[in-house]
Amino acid sequence: MSKKLRNLFFVILAVLLMIAGYFSYFFISNDAPIIKGEVIREVNYKSNLDLDIYMPTQVVFEKNPVVVFYHGGAWIGGAKEAININRFNEAINKLREKGYAVISVNYTLASREQSPFPSCIVDAFDAIKWVENHADEYQFDLNNVGVFGESAGAHIALMAAFANVNDFAPNSKSNIEIDYVVDVYGPTHLESVYESNLVDSITTIIERAPKRLQACINIPEQLFGFNPKEDSIRTKEFAAKYSPLNYIHSEIPPLLIIHGNKDRIVPIQQSYLLIAELKNQGISYEYHEVENMDHAFIDTSKEQKTEVQSWISTFILEQYNFDK
């Protein structure tokens, strides 16, 4: 090996070690769930899609109650590993200490070739079906299963809890009854999200970009699978089909809803619309509005973040059904 190649090798090695050191420090300093107890990673639950299982760190129950987590990312990005970002670490760690298994799921994202819909919703049902099919292997308690999502993941969790599986994924039907939903600033009415000032601003920026670049970053077209500006009727039908608000019925499970009143990505009105319909149908819910919080917990204090963690873990623990 020449001296130049050898030097390049050591530079690359040093950079990789620095990156590994940074992530190790990040995970340890933020008490990430991935560094605690047994974590079973990259479990294939369907073709090309994996999930991670964060097993309980304390044995509390004969069978493990299950929380299925769907990450955020505007349906165009994100990954199951996001569960380790310190927004939810305290809640996840507490649940595992209390005997819960937490499953973090990857799902279909938007691409230049296809919309993520309805695939991401089908994936949500498939993940729940996978829990049922592997209950004996991992000692899952099928009578105590809930869903939890952030942003786009909250939208997917709501759809999994509200919609009829036969309308989206009849082959994924399971006997699991979802016991609760944790919705952290999830979109509930897609038409109003699409018509928001933020999307208008993004669209304007895209339209000013070079044509070649527009094809790569045209988020509305990637989400819808077509140009929503060219067919308003189709756009309305699409938004209605994938809006959790349109699937609320008297038998949906209890909800925990958390939203910041300064959210510029998913306006707080999305949660207000959901709450109004829940009230109209007399459905149980718990709502917390976080003062001055933007999307992804931006501009929140340490005390507010701790409070959010407590709301999540307390709510889930209170939903445990001893009688099933």
Backbone hydrogen bonds, N-H to C=O, Kabsch-Sander energy under -0.5 kcal/mol:
donor,donor_aa,acceptor,acceptor_aa,energy
6,R,2,S,-2.4
7,N,3,K,-2.5
8,L,4,K,-2.5
9,F,5,L,-2.5
10,F,6,R,-2.1
11,V,7,N,-2.1
12,I,8,L,-2.6
13,L,9,F,-2.6
14,A,10,F,-2.3
15,V,11,V,-2.4
16,L,12,I,-2.6
17,L,13,L,-2.3
18,M,14,A,-2.2
19,I,15,V,-2.5
20,A,16,L,-2.7
21,G,17,L,-2.6
22,Y,18,M,-2.4
23,F,19,I,-2.5
24,S,20,A,-2.4
25,Y,21,G,-2.5
26,F,22,Y,-2.9
27,F,23,F,-2.9
28,I,24,S,-2.4
29,S,25,Y,-3.1
30,N,26,F,-1.8
31,D,28,I,-1.3
32,A,27,F,-2.8
35,I,32,A,-1.8
36,K,33,P,-2.1
39,V,37,G,-0.5
40,I,53,I,-2.8
41,R,39,V,-0.8
43,V,51,L,-2.8
44,N,42,E,-0.6
45,Y,43,V,-0.6
45,Y,49,L,-1.8
46,K,49,L,-1.3
49,L,46,K,-2.1
51,L,43,V,-2.0
52,D,104,S,-2.5
53,I,40,I,-2.9
54,Y,52,D,-0.6
54,Y,102,V,-3.2
55,M,38,E,-2.0
55,M,53,I,-0.9
57,T,96,R,-0.8
58,Q,96,R,-1.3
60,V,58,Q,-0.8
64,N,139,Q,-4.1
66,V,144,N,-2.7
67,V,101,A,-2.4
68,V,146,G,-2.7
69,F,67,V,-0.6
69,F,103,I,-3.8
70,Y,148,F,-2.5
71,H,105,V,-0.7
76,I,73,G,-1.9
77,G,73,G,-1.5
82,A,79,A,-2.1
83,I,80,K,-1.5
84,N,81,E,-2.2
85,I,82,A,-1.9
88,F,85,I,-1.6
92,I,88,F,-2.6
93,N,89,N,-2.8
94,K,90,E,-2.1
95,L,91,A,-2.4
96,R,92,I,-2.2
97,E,93,N,-2.1
98,K,94,K,-1.5
99,G,96,R,-1.5
100,Y,95,L,-2.5
101,A,65,P,-3.0
102,V,54,Y,-2.4
103,I,67,V,-3.2
104,S,52,D,-2.3
104,S,102,V,-0.5
105,V,69,F,-2.3
105,V,103,I,-0.5
106,N,50,D,-2.2
110,A,75,W,-2.9
111,S,114,Q,-2.3
117,F,223,L,-0.5
120,C,116,P,-3.1
121,I,118,P,-1.0
122,V,118,P,-2.3
123,D,119,S,-2.9
124,A,120,C,-1.4
125,F,121,I,-1.9
126,D,122,V,-2.5
127,A,123,D,-2.5
128,I,124,A,-1.5
129,K,125,F,-2.4
130,W,126,D,-2.4
131,V,127,A,-1.8
132,E,128,I,-1.8
133,N,129,K,-2.5
134,H,130,W,-1.6
135,A,132,E,-1.2
138,Y,134,H,-1.7
139,Q,135,A,-0.9
140,F,135,A,-1.8
141,D,64,N,-3.2
142,L,140,F,-0.9
144,N,141,D,-1.8
146,G,66,V,-2.3
147,V,180,Y,-2.1
148,F,68,V,-2.6
149,G,182,V,-2.5
150,E,70,Y,-1.5
151,S,184,V,-2.9
153,G,150,E,-2.2
154,A,151,S,-0.6
155,H,151,S,-1.9
156,I,152,A,-2.1
157,A,153,G,-2.3
158,L,154,A,-2.6
159,M,155,H,-2.3
160,A,156,I,-2.4
161,A,157,A,-1.8
162,F,158,L,-2.6
163,A,159,M,-2.1
165,V,163,A,-0.5
167,D,164,N,-2.1
168,F,164,N,-0.5
168,F,165,V,-1.2
169,A,165,V,-3.4
172,S,169,A,-2.4
173,K,170,P,-0.9
178,I,176,I,-0.6
179,D,145,V,-3.3
181,V,254,P,-2.0
182,V,147,V,-2.2
183,D,181,V,-0.6
183,D,256,L,-3.4
184,V,149,G,-2.2
184,V,182,V,-0.6
185,Y,183,D,-0.8
185,Y,258,I,-3.0
190,L,239,A,-0.5
192,S,189,H,-0.5
193,V,189,H,-1.3
194,Y,190,L,-2.7
195,E,191,E,-1.8
196,S,193,V,-1.4
200,D,196,S,-1.9
201,S,197,N,-2.3
202,I,198,L,-2.5
203,T,199,V,-2.8
204,T,200,D,-2.2
205,I,201,S,-2.1
206,I,202,I,-2.3
207,E,203,T,-2.5
208,R,204,T,-1.1
209,A,205,I,-0.6
209,A,206,I,-1.3
214,Q,210,P,-2.4
215,A,211,K,-1.4
216,C,213,L,-1.1
217,I,213,L,-1.5
218,N,214,Q,-1.1
219,I,217,I,-2.1
222,Q,218,N,-2.1
223,L,219,I,-2.5
224,F,220,P,-2.6
225,G,221,E,-2.6
230,E,227,N,-1.5
231,D,227,N,-0.6
235,T,231,D,-2.2
236,K,232,S,-2.3
237,E,233,I,-2.3
238,F,234,R,-2.5
239,A,235,T,-2.7
240,A,236,K,-2.4
241,K,237,E,-2.2
242,Y,238,F,-1.5
243,S,240,A,-1.2
245,L,188,T,-2.1
246,N,243,S,-1.9
247,Y,244,P,-2.3
248,I,245,L,-0.8
252,I,249,H,-1.6
255,L,284,S,-1.1
256,L,181,V,-2.5
257,I,286,E,-3.1
258,I,183,D,-2.5
259,H,288,H,-2.0
261,N,290,V,-2.1
262,K,293,M,-2.0
263,D,260,G,-1.3
270,Q,267,P,-2.4
271,S,268,I,-1.0
272,Y,268,I,-1.8
273,L,269,Q,-2.5
274,L,270,Q,-1.4
275,I,271,S,-2.8
276,A,272,Y,-2.4
277,E,273,L,-1.7
278,L,274,L,-2.2
279,K,275,I,-2.8
280,N,276,A,-2.0
281,Q,277,E,-1.6
282,G,279,K,-1.1
283,I,278,L,-2.6
286,E,255,L,-2.5
288,H,257,I,-2.5
290,V,259,H,-2.7
290,V,288,H,-0.5
291,E,289,E,-0.6
293,M,290,V,-1.5
294,D,298,I,-2.8
297,F,294,D,-1.0
298,I,295,H,-1.4
300,T,297,F,-1.4
305,K,301,S,-2.2
306,T,302,K,-2.1
307,E,303,E,-2.1
308,V,304,Q,-2.3
309,Q,305,K,-2.1
310,S,306,T,-2.0
311,W,307,E,-2.4
312,I,308,V,-2.2
313,S,309,Q,-2.4
314,T,310,S,-2.5
315,F,311,W,-2.2
316,I,312,I,-2.3
317,L,313,S,-2.5
318,E,314,T,-2.0
319,Q,315,F,-0.8
319,Q,316,I,-1.0
320,Y,317,L,-1.1
322,F,320,Y,-0.7
